[in-house]
Amino acid sequence: MWASTTQRHGGDIDLGTWSYRSAGYAVTSSTADLYGATGGLPVPRSLLGTVQIHVTSERGADPVFAGIAPAASAGRYLAPVSYDTVRGITRHHATYAGHHGGAPATAPAQAGIWAAQAAGPGTQTLTWPDRSGSWTVVAMNDDGSRPVAMRVSVAAALPSLPWIAAGLLAGGVLFLAAGVILIAVPARHAASQR
C-alpha cells in the first residue's frame, strides 16, 4: 500500500535508481529470464505490467544508448568488447564482472539486435518487450566510446499491487481477529473456573 500510494509517479511505481560505471565500452545487466522463458517459475504479465528503464549520462548532456536484446544476441555483439556486467547492487555501489576486449566493431544503434532501443542526449526511456525470453539490458555511450557512466532508474506499472495489498490487509485483519479469539476464550474460561 505504501508503494502504491507514495512511490507511484505518472501511473508507474519507482523501483529504484542506481549509478553504473565502466572503464570499458558498455555496462550490461545480468540475463533476465521473464515469463518462465527457461522453465523457471513464470512471472505473470499482469503482475509486472509495463516496465520502463530510464538511462541518463552522468556526464551531463552526453548522448547515451540503451538497448534490450535477447541475451544470446547481446553476448555475440559484446563478445570481442571490453565491458562490465552488473552482478549485484549493495547499498553504496554495484559489483561487476569484467570482460576483456576492445572497442565494438559496430556502433550500438547499428547492431540490429535490439528488441527495444533508445539513443540521444538527456534521459532515454526503454519499454521492456512484452514477451517471454532471456534478455540483457545494455547501456553505452551513443558513439560507442569509453568510459561509461550512467544513471539508471526502473519503474513498473504493477497493476496487481492494489489487489495484493488489499488481500494482505484482509488476511491481516482475519489473523488479528483469530488471535483475539484465541486469547479471549481461554482467558474467559480460566476466569470462570475460579
C-alpha positions as CSV (number, residue, x, y, z in Angstrom):
1,M,0.0,0.0,0.0
2,W,2.9,2.3,0.8
3,A,4.5,1.7,-2.6
4,S,1.2,2.1,-4.4
5,T,0.4,5.4,-2.7
6,T,3.8,7.1,-2.3
7,Q,6.0,5.7,-5.0
8,R,3.6,5.9,-7.9
9,H,4.6,8.7,-10.4
10,G,2.6,9.1,-13.6
11,G,1.0,5.7,-13.2
12,D,4.2,3.8,-12.6
13,I,5.9,2.8,-9.3
14,D,9.6,3.8,-9.0
15,L,11.6,0.7,-8.2
16,G,14.9,2.5,-7.7
17,T,17.7,4.5,-9.2
18,W,21.4,3.4,-9.4
19,S,24.7,4.7,-10.9
20,Y,26.8,2.4,-13.0
21,R,30.3,2.9,-14.3
22,S,32.7,1.0,-16.5
23,A,36.2,1.8,-17.9
24,G,35.1,-0.3,-20.9
25,Y,32.6,0.4,-23.6
26,A,29.4,-0.8,-22.1
27,V,27.6,-1.8,-18.9
28,T,25.1,-4.7,-19.1
29,S,22.6,-6.3,-16.8
30,S,22.8,-10.0,-15.9
31,T,20.5,-12.1,-18.0
32,A,16.8,-11.7,-17.0
33,D,14.5,-14.6,-17.8
34,L,11.0,-13.4,-18.0
35,Y,7.6,-15.2,-18.0
36,G,9.1,-18.6,-17.5
37,A,11.4,-18.5,-20.5
38,T,13.9,-21.1,-19.2
39,G,11.4,-23.3,-17.3
40,G,11.6,-21.3,-14.0
41,L,8.6,-20.0,-12.1
42,P,6.8,-17.7,-14.6
43,V,6.1,-14.1,-13.6
44,P,2.6,-13.2,-14.7
45,R,2.5,-10.3,-17.1
46,S,-0.4,-8.8,-15.1
47,L,1.9,-8.6,-12.1
48,L,4.6,-6.5,-13.8
49,G,2.6,-4.5,-16.3
50,T,4.7,-2.1,-18.3
51,V,8.3,-1.9,-17.2
52,Q,10.3,1.2,-18.2
53,I,14.1,1.8,-17.9
54,H,15.3,5.4,-17.9
55,V,19.0,5.9,-18.7
56,T,20.9,9.2,-18.4
57,S,24.6,10.0,-18.8
58,E,26.3,11.1,-15.6
59,R,28.4,13.5,-17.7
60,G,25.6,16.0,-18.4
61,A,24.1,16.1,-21.9
62,D,26.4,13.4,-23.5
63,P,24.3,11.2,-25.8
64,V,23.6,7.7,-24.5
65,F,22.4,4.5,-26.0
66,A,20.3,1.9,-24.2
67,G,19.0,-1.3,-25.6
68,I,17.3,-4.5,-24.6
69,A,18.3,-7.6,-26.7
70,P,17.9,-11.3,-26.5
71,A,20.8,-12.5,-24.2
72,A,22.4,-14.6,-26.9
73,S,22.4,-11.8,-29.4
74,A,23.8,-9.3,-26.9
75,G,26.5,-11.9,-26.0
76,R,27.6,-12.2,-29.6
77,Y,27.7,-8.4,-30.1
78,L,29.7,-7.9,-27.0
79,A,32.0,-10.9,-27.2
80,P,35.0,-9.0,-28.6
81,V,34.3,-5.9,-26.5
82,S,35.6,-4.6,-23.1
83,Y,32.6,-4.1,-20.8
84,D,31.2,-4.8,-17.4
85,T,28.2,-6.9,-16.3
86,V,26.4,-5.8,-13.1
87,R,26.3,-8.8,-10.8
88,G,24.8,-7.2,-7.7
89,I,23.8,-4.0,-6.0
90,T,24.8,-3.1,-2.5
91,R,23.7,-0.1,-0.5
92,H,26.6,2.0,-1.7
93,H,27.7,0.6,-5.1
94,A,27.3,-2.0,-7.8
95,T,29.5,-5.1,-8.1
96,Y,30.7,-6.1,-11.6
97,A,32.1,-8.9,-13.6
98,G,34.7,-7.5,-16.1
99,H,35.1,-8.8,-19.7
100,H,38.3,-8.0,-21.6
101,G,38.3,-6.9,-25.2
102,G,38.5,-3.9,-27.4
103,A,36.1,-1.4,-28.9
104,P,32.8,-2.5,-30.6
105,A,33.1,-3.1,-34.3
106,T,29.7,-1.5,-34.9
107,A,28.1,1.4,-33.2
108,P,25.3,0.2,-30.9
109,A,22.4,1.7,-32.8
110,Q,23.5,-0.1,-36.0
111,A,23.9,-3.6,-34.3
112,G,20.4,-4.7,-35.4
113,I,19.9,-6.9,-32.4
114,W,17.6,-4.8,-30.2
115,A,14.1,-5.6,-29.3
116,A,13.9,-2.1,-27.8
117,Q,16.4,0.8,-28.1
118,A,16.7,4.5,-27.4
119,A,19.5,6.9,-28.1
120,G,20.3,10.6,-27.8
121,P,21.1,13.3,-25.3
122,G,19.3,13.6,-21.9
123,T,17.2,10.8,-20.4
124,Q,16.4,7.9,-22.7
125,T,13.5,5.6,-22.0
126,L,13.2,1.9,-22.9
127,T,10.0,-0.1,-22.6
128,W,10.6,-3.8,-21.8
129,P,9.4,-6.1,-24.5
130,D,6.1,-7.8,-23.6
131,R,7.1,-11.3,-24.4
132,S,9.0,-14.2,-22.8
133,G,12.7,-14.7,-23.3
134,S,16.1,-14.3,-21.8
135,W,17.1,-10.6,-22.1
136,T,20.1,-8.4,-21.5
137,V,19.9,-4.6,-21.0
138,V,22.9,-2.8,-22.4
139,A,23.9,0.9,-21.7
140,M,26.7,2.6,-23.8
141,N,27.7,6.0,-25.0
142,D,25.9,6.7,-28.2
143,D,29.1,6.8,-30.2
144,G,30.4,3.5,-28.7
145,S,33.2,5.3,-26.8
146,R,34.5,4.7,-23.3
147,P,34.4,5.1,-20.3
148,V,30.7,4.7,-19.5
149,A,29.0,6.4,-16.6
150,M,25.2,6.1,-16.5
151,R,22.3,6.7,-14.1
152,V,19.6,4.1,-14.5
153,S,16.1,4.1,-12.9
154,V,13.4,1.5,-13.3
155,A,9.7,1.9,-13.0
156,A,6.8,-0.5,-13.5
157,A,3.0,-0.2,-13.6
158,L,2.4,-3.2,-11.2
159,P,-1.3,-3.1,-11.9
160,S,-2.0,-6.0,-9.4
161,L,-0.3,-4.3,-6.5
162,P,-3.5,-2.7,-5.0
163,W,-5.2,-6.1,-5.1
164,I,-2.3,-7.8,-3.5
165,A,-2.2,-5.1,-0.8
166,A,-6.0,-5.4,-0.2
167,G,-5.6,-9.2,0.1
168,L,-2.7,-8.9,2.6
169,L,-4.7,-6.4,4.6
170,A,-7.8,-8.6,4.7
171,G,-5.6,-11.6,5.7
172,G,-4.0,-9.5,8.5
173,V,-7.4,-8.5,9.8
174,L,-8.5,-12.2,9.9
175,F,-5.4,-13.3,11.7
176,L,-5.9,-10.4,14.2
177,A,-9.5,-11.5,14.8
178,A,-8.4,-15.1,15.2
179,G,-5.6,-14.1,17.7
180,V,-8.1,-12.1,19.8
181,I,-10.5,-15.0,19.9
182,L,-7.7,-17.4,20.9
183,I,-6.7,-15.2,23.7
184,A,-10.2,-14.1,24.9
185,V,-11.8,-17.6,25.1
186,P,-9.2,-19.3,27.3
187,A,-8.9,-16.2,29.5
188,R,-12.7,-16.2,30.0
189,H,-12.7,-19.9,30.6
190,A,-9.9,-19.6,33.2
191,A,-11.8,-16.7,34.9
192,S,-15.0,-18.8,35.2
193,Q,-13.0,-21.7,36.8
194,R,-12.0,-19.5,39.8
